[in-house]
Amino acid sequence: MILVTGATGNIGSALVEELSGRIGAGAVRALARNPGRAGFPEGVEAVAGDLADPASLPAALRGARAMFLISRLGADEEIVGAARQAGVEHVVLVSSLTAETHPHLGPARENLAVERLVKDSGMAWTILRPTQFASNARWWAGEIGAGRPVRVPYPDIGLPAIHPADIASVARVALTEPGHRGQTYALTGPERVTPRQQLEAVAAVLGREVPLVGIDRAEAHRGLAAFLGDEAADAVLDVTGGDVNEGLLRVRDTVARVTGRPARTFGQWAEEHAAAFRPANAATATAR
Ligand SMILES: NC(=O)c1ccc[n+]([C@@H]2O[C@H](COP(=O)([O-])OP(=O)(O)OC[C@H]3O[C@@H](n4cnc5c(N)ncnc54)[C@H](OP(=O)(O)O)[C@@H]3O)[C@@H](O)[C@H]2O)c1
């Protein structure tokens, strides 16, 4: 049995789907706080659990031999301990590429601490370090849906944004095929894509113009700090343009090497998620 945490999220939902198709839905357990609302594929065992409430985890972990873990949502030390206690043999952890490229930043330090917990746990591990997700474009859905210009800092600095389904595919391979234990994988998309190019891709699938307004760091910081706090807002701005470095800009071939297929483009993600940018869905998409 494989336990998937974050099973309703960008990566987890794709992973549950892909695992069900490959190893059979009956070997997949999906954890969510409200599993009744999740709509997992038929046959997947949906289980209620809250990563911020470790007491809810032993039942979810019972009989699991492997776990896909998204972290920093609760007491990671207790979560990792509960997994070991339950007999989990292999943990595939989502960290971040910034653990490699910007280890001095707060969120990267936190990811490095969870990596260390998992590595020291006695369980086998695989660490996934993805770059910026293509799905972060959902943050623009409210403005796009309302027909307003999108206000973006660093509009012409492009990172090799990754389609979350590619992170899921790498996780699926690591969870089900030999040779991936003890590996740390830096994961990117197949090409660098600037915010301006991302909005052009969204405009192309919507069949209408999506105007962009470049804003300075101070304005962007005010907007981000309101819900992330000062330090995290600064970290986001550093890694999206203010302090990017060669490691963050470089396209990696890991997705293709591990999965045997090319990484998906931002344009593919935009095509698959066009509905999120249409007016009826814009409010919901912004809230995600
Ligand atoms: N976005 C990026 O650019 C980026 C880059 C590098 C790394 N990352 C990492 O990627 C991960 C996010 O992955 P994602 O985009 O797939 O997630 P997501 O779409 O943001 O979804 C979050 C998931 O976490 C679950 N969740 C939230 N709080 C929970 C709790 N207390 N207990 C149990 N489950 C909880 C949610 O499930 P329910 O609400 O249904 O319970 C949902 O499935 C994070 O660890 C982040 O640090 C993101």
The ligand as an SDF file (V2000), in Angstrom:
LIG
                    3D

 48 52  0  0  0  0  0  0  0  0999 V2000
    4.5360   26.0350   -5.8630 N   0  0  0  0  0  0  0  0  0  0  0  0
    5.8370   25.9740   -6.0860 C   0  0  0  0  0  0  0  0  0  0  0  0
    6.3870   26.6830   -6.9530 O   0  0  0  0  0  0  0  0  0  0  0  0
    6.6790   25.0010   -5.2910 C   0  0  0  0  0  0  0  0  0  0  0  0
    8.0510   24.8930   -5.5990 C   0  0  0  0  0  0  0  0  0  0  0  0
    8.8160   23.9600   -4.8970 C   0  0  0  0  0  0  0  0  0  0  0  0
    8.2310   23.1540   -3.9160 C   0  0  0  0  0  0  0  0  0  0  0  0
    6.8980   23.3170   -3.6380 N   0  0  0  0  0  0  0  0  0  0  0  0
    6.3040   22.4430   -2.5890 C   0  0  0  0  0  0  0  0  0  0  0  0
    5.2570   21.6790   -3.1580 O   0  0  0  0  0  0  0  0  0  0  0  0
    4.3300   21.3560   -2.1350 C   0  0  0  0  0  0  0  0  0  0  0  0
    2.9280   21.7340   -2.6080 C   0  0  0  0  0  0  0  0  0  0  0  0
    2.5190   20.7800   -3.5190 O   0  0  0  0  0  0  0  0  0  0  0  0
    1.1620   20.9700   -4.3300 P   0  0  0  0  0  0  0  0  0  0  0  0
    1.2460   22.2170   -5.1680 O   0  0  0  0  0  0  0  0  0  0  0  0
    0.8800   19.6790   -4.9730 O   0  0  0  0  0  0  0  0  0  0  0  0
    0.1110   21.2370   -3.1620 O   0  0  0  0  0  0  0  0  0  0  0  0
   -1.1840   22.1510   -3.2340 P   0  0  0  0  0  0  0  0  0  0  0  0
   -1.8300   22.0330   -4.5860 O   0  0  0  0  0  0  0  0  0  0  0  0
   -0.8210   23.4910   -2.7120 O   0  0  0  0  0  0  0  0  0  0  0  0
   -2.1380   21.4150   -2.2140 O   0  0  0  0  0  0  0  0  0  0  0  0
   -1.8460   21.3200   -0.8530 C   0  0  0  0  0  0  0  0  0  0  0  0
   -2.2210   19.9250   -0.4020 C   0  0  0  0  0  0  0  0  0  0  0  0
   -1.8880   19.8200    0.9680 O   0  0  0  0  0  0  0  0  0  0  0  0
   -3.0090   19.3090    1.6510 C   0  0  0  0  0  0  0  0  0  0  0  0
   -2.9860   19.8500    3.0060 N   0  0  0  0  0  0  0  0  0  0  0  0
   -2.9010   21.1460    3.3760 C   0  0  0  0  0  0  0  0  0  0  0  0
   -2.8800   21.2330    4.7170 N   0  0  0  0  0  0  0  0  0  0  0  0
   -2.9820   19.9540    5.1870 C   0  0  0  0  0  0  0  0  0  0  0  0
   -3.0330   19.3890    6.4730 C   0  0  0  0  0  0  0  0  0  0  0  0
   -2.9840   20.1320    7.5860 N   0  0  0  0  0  0  0  0  0  0  0  0
   -3.1300   18.0350    6.5920 N   0  0  0  0  0  0  0  0  0  0  0  0
   -3.2000   17.2520    5.4950 C   0  0  0  0  0  0  0  0  0  0  0  0
   -3.1610   17.7380    4.2360 N   0  0  0  0  0  0  0  0  0  0  0  0
   -3.0570   19.0720    4.0870 C   0  0  0  0  0  0  0  0  0  0  0  0
   -4.2160   19.7430    0.8720 C   0  0  0  0  0  0  0  0  0  0  0  0
   -5.2090   18.7840    1.1130 O   0  0  0  0  0  0  0  0  0  0  0  0
   -6.6630   19.0590    1.6900 P   0  0  0  0  0  0  0  0  0  0  0  0
   -6.8350   20.5560    1.7510 O   0  0  0  0  0  0  0  0  0  0  0  0
   -7.5990   18.4040    0.7000 O   0  0  0  0  0  0  0  0  0  0  0  0
   -6.6900   18.3820    3.0040 O   0  0  0  0  0  0  0  0  0  0  0  0
   -3.6990   19.6240   -0.5600 C   0  0  0  0  0  0  0  0  0  0  0  0
   -3.8360   18.3140   -1.0290 O   0  0  0  0  0  0  0  0  0  0  0  0
    4.6980   22.1310   -0.9090 C   0  0  0  0  0  0  0  0  0  0  0  0
    5.3940   21.2540   -0.0420 O   0  0  0  0  0  0  0  0  0  0  0  0
    5.6370   23.2010   -1.4530 C   0  0  0  0  0  0  0  0  0  0  0  0
    6.5780   23.6360   -0.5120 O   0  0  0  0  0  0  0  0  0  0  0  0
    6.0990   24.1980   -4.3000 C   0  0  0  0  0  0  0  0  0  0  0  0
  1  2  1  0
  2  3  2  0
  2  4  1  0
  4  5  1  0
  4 48  2  0
  5  6  2  0
  6  7  1  0
  7  8  2  0
  8  9  1  0
  8 48  1  0
  9 10  1  0
  9 46  1  0
 10 11  1  0
 11 12  1  0
 11 44  1  0
 12 13  1  0
 13 14  1  0
 14 15  2  0
 14 16  1  0
 14 17  1  0
 17 18  1  0
 18 19  2  0
 18 20  1  0
 18 21  1  0
 21 22  1  0
 22 23  1  0
 23 24  1  0
 23 42  1  0
 24 25  1  0
 25 26  1  0
 25 36  1  0
 26 27  1  0
 26 35  1  0
 27 28  2  0
 28 29  1  0
 29 30  1  0
 29 35  2  0
 30 31  1  0
 30 32  2  0
 32 33  1  0
 33 34  2  0
 34 35  1  0
 36 37  1  0
 36 42  1  0
 37 38  1  0
 38 39  2  0
 38 40  1  0
 38 41  1  0
 42 43  1  0
 44 45  1  0
 44 46  1  0
 46 47  1  0
M  CHG  2   8   1  16  -1
M  END
$$$$
